[in-house]
Amino acid sequence: MNLFHYAFKVKDIESTRRFYVDLLGCEEGRSTDTWIDFSFFGHQLSAHISQDIPPKDYCGKVDGVAVPSLILDAY
């Protein structure tokens, strides 16, 4: 499997940390006040604080809730 690095926007670090570390069990890597890295089964996820988060445009319904989906291509 090819490893990937995926960077994405988040609203805050603490809720992002709780989700990826406490819920998913990812290992936390480096971080600052504005970004945080996680090891996701050997892949690197980088969450960056942003106030400019675009509206959801690709959503599917899961139990009646619109859930954004994205396509990742690993090379």
C-alpha positions in Angstrom: 0.0 0.0 0.0 1.3 3.5 -0.8 1.5 5.8 2.1 -0.2 9.2 1.9 -0.2 12.6 3.6 -3.5 14.4 3.8 -3.9 18.0 5.1 -7.3 19.4 5.9 -9.0 22.3 7.6 -10.6 22.2 11.1 -12.3 24.7 13.3 -10.4 23.8 16.5 -7.5 21.7 17.7 -9.0 20.3 20.9 -12.0 18.7 19.4 -9.9 17.4 16.5 -7.4 15.9 19.0 -10.2 14.2 20.9 -11.7 12.7 17.8 -8.5 11.3 16.3 -6.7 10.3 19.5 -9.5 9.4 21.9 -12.0 8.0 19.5 -10.0 6.6 16.6 -6.8 5.8 18.6 -4.4 7.6 16.3 -1.0 8.5 17.6 -0.5 12.3 17.9 2.6 13.7 16.2 3.9 17.2 16.1 1.6 20.2 16.8 1.4 23.9 17.3 -1.5 26.2 18.2 -2.6 26.2 14.6 -2.0 22.6 13.4 -1.7 19.0 14.6 -0.4 15.8 12.9 -1.6 12.3 13.5 -0.4 8.9 12.5 -3.3 7.1 10.8 -2.2 3.5 10.3 1.1 4.8 9.2 -0.3 7.6 7.0 0.1 11.2 8.1 -2.9 13.4 8.7 -2.4 17.1 9.2 -5.3 19.2 10.6 -4.9 23.0 10.2 -7.1 25.6 11.9 -9.0 27.7 9.4 -11.9 30.1 9.6 -12.4 29.6 5.8 -14.1 26.2 5.7 -16.1 25.9 2.5 -19.7 24.7 2.6 -20.2 21.0 2.1 -20.9 20.1 -1.5 -20.4 16.4 -1.7 -22.6 14.7 0.9 -24.3 11.5 1.4 -27.0 10.7 3.9 -26.1 8.5 6.9 -29.0 7.9 9.3 -30.6 11.1 8.0 -27.5 13.2 8.5 -25.6 14.8 5.6 -22.0 13.4 5.8 -19.3 15.0 3.6 -17.3 12.5 1.6 -14.1 12.9 -0.3 -12.0 10.9 -2.7 -8.4 10.2 -1.8 -6.0 9.0 -4.5 -2.8 7.5 -3.2 0.2 7.3 -5.6 
